[in-house]
Amino acid sequence: MAEDLNRRNFLKAAALAAGPAIGTARGANDKINIGWIGVGTRGYAALEWLHTAAPNDVRITAICDTYQGYIARALDRMQTVWGNKPATYVDYHQLLADKSIDAVYIMTPEHLHHDMTIAALRAGKHVYIEKPLAHTIEEGFDIVNEWKKSGKIVQVGTQNRSSSLYKKAKELIGQGMVGDVHFARAFWYRNGLPNEPSWRYAIPPDANPQNTDWERFLGTAPQRDWDPHRYFQWRLYWDYSGGISTDLLVHQTDIVNFMLGKTTPRSCMSSGGIYRWTARTDDRDVPDCLSAIYDYSDKFQINYSCYLGNEYFGYGEEICGNEGTIRVMNRQDLYFEPETYNSRRPGAADRAPANIQARQAIHLNGRADFNESDGAINHFRNFIQAILGKEQVIAPPTVGQQAAISGHMATLSYKNQKKIVWDDSSDKYHFV
């Protein structure tokens, strides 16, 4: 096939050129001490990702969580994978008070990001903060401003930017392979069995108010009585999460921005609702079906959709240029197809100009061609290399805030059932 014949021609290194060194030089045997805040589902798995990314450059010396069961589980993984037993904390302030800690990974529910990130910066730590940057637009700007004053390295966890597959897509677009781009589609479809509703993560049977610090979990969120559903399934509630908008959508609008050199959209209209998971015992706030239309000021639109009741189409982004199309599917497969201008009629001639006809179809696979499942490990490595002064982070807070704004715009439009308009000149929004 043409795609196989052309695969080798497109396997040059896809990494962006590293910027000037921005960290402080360290001794050859001087490892970066890491404090880890949040070892729930993602934070627990990521302990191993960092070991893959930078085992010779870092050591995790402290972990923090408000559930004792997660701490015990993380200690076991630390001893198995890393071969050491870090200090443990329930209060992240105590972890930040340890002056030997150079950097922290914050892997907590999004409503805690603001206070934790600012406290970490004021304690003199470099910060890796999971996406979204913050729970609101205003909190995101607080973090950006604090970072600018701090002189510290901050990486936001929009890890698609570190994927070799997406870097290759950006490169192809930059080479003019798809021509002018005024439209893109992005979508993310999931499903679960009736007894496994979306985002209803398992609640440990031993969890109780004695081994779970409910007050520290709540932080600045509205006060409520102990509720294990809200603690372990926090993505389903507006108090702690933006749901689809800030968990899934931000990844995809962000990576479209990355591939096309965009920043924040001018406007957003979104709609949806709780259509799939409607059992009387399901008290979720956030929608399980969401669509959003984004318009940018330079004649560009993103059509976004997400549904948590069918997984057939998976997830992906489609860049629809007037001379070709690039699709990145499931973070694993990149496809390029040149336009033929024949409306796909059977037997119709390829009416494209000769220069477009000369472009060969391409298919690249993340695992086969780059030995990557996604960009997470590269993203971790990029953060550590930036601390070492060897690279610049690919997703600093300014970029993370742009991604978060897109997500928050969809949430605000959905909640208010109005079109939301963003003003870059004032960093404010209004409804029309």
Buried (B, 14 or more C-beta within 10 A) or exposed (E): EEBEEBBEEBEEEBEBEEEEBBBEEBEEEEBBBBBBBBBBEBBBEBBBBBBEBBEEBBBBBBBBBBBBBBBEBBBEBBEEBBEEEBBBBBEBEEBBEBEEBBBBBBBBBBBBBBBBBBBBBEBEBBBBBBBBBBBBBEBBBBBBEBBEEBEBBBBBBBBBBBBBBBBBBBBBBEEEBBEEBEBBBBBBBBEBEEEEBBBBBEEBEEBEEEBBBBEBBBBEBEEEEBEBBBBBBBBBBBBBBBBBBBBBBBBBBBBBBBBBEBBBBBBBBBBBEBEBBEEEEBEBEBBBBBBBBBBBEEEBBBBBBBBBBEEEEBBBBBBBBBBBBBBBBEBBBBBBBBBBBEEEEEEEEEEBEEEBBEBBBBBBEBEEBBEBEBBBBBBBBBBBBBBBBBBBBBBBBBBBBBBBBBBBBBBBBBEEEBBBBBEEEEBEBEEE
